[in-house]
Amino acid sequence: MVVRNQAEGLKLLSELGIIMNGMNFHHVHESESHFVGEKNVSYSWGSDNDQDQKYVNLCTVEGTGEVESVYVQDDSSQGKEVKISLVDARLRAQQFIQKYLQKGQTEVQIVVYPSYSEMAPDWVDKSKLTKEEMPDARISFQFYPLHQGIPVRDSNYSVVIDQTNGKVVQFSLQAMDPSVTLPDAQRVVAAEAAKQEYLKNNPLQLAYIWPEWHEQKGPAPYLVYMPYISVGWSYIDALIGKTIVVEE
């Protein structure tokens, strides 16, 4: 997919099945890309309907016009009936993304994120939620390329399906930089050693919490074990088994 100007963007969005009637072009915006040395050019449209607002953003790579992502926010689908099952939505997401996988990529890990309304705890009385508190029924699929059977987490493809109509309403194509050489996974430390290293820096502690969902509180407070994060944003290097602090 290639878009070099507003007109080409509008044409592509229409081809993807995104209804653009009543949408006004807002602006073109340049920003830094997630790839070093690249820049992104984004095109955005919006509706003037205050009751059911709609917003569309299309992001491309400067120079080539290659499309990296499309995002649609459409308030008109809030609270509508779910008609597309998880199985059908997953199939549609797979069919869409297969056309854009990086050349030679044959295996991916698929992670499913349910729609926001399905994430509500069992104790939530949904009849008390307003339309604004009942987000549109969208289900998100993340496709992580595998290298030596290990997912490449910062290189992923995502597809979001609207379960009220089965349409693709959001996608992101962030392929791995082909010039990058990934570490060999043959000499990693044992997972148990990594667990102990994590707990050493983030020991578990008791805490009382009372869950809340849109001003509805859970039936009672809980007593839980939570990690005490003491080293800021960090990760454990799997080759040496030590904590690497990125940011305090």
Buried (B, 14 or more C-beta within 10 A) or exposed (E): BEBBEBEBBBEBBEEBEBBBEEBEBEEEEEEEBEEEEBEBBBBBBBBEEEEEEBBBBBBBBBEEBBBBBBBBEBBBBBBBEBEBEBEEBBBBBBEBBEEBBEEEBEEBBBEEBEBBBEEBEEEBEEEEBEEEBBBBBBBBBBBBBEBEEBBBEEBBBBBBBBBBEBBBBBBBBBBBEEEEEEEEEEEBBEEEEBEEBBEEBBEEEEEEEEBEBEEBEBEEEEEEEEEEEEBEEBEBBBEEBEBEEEEE
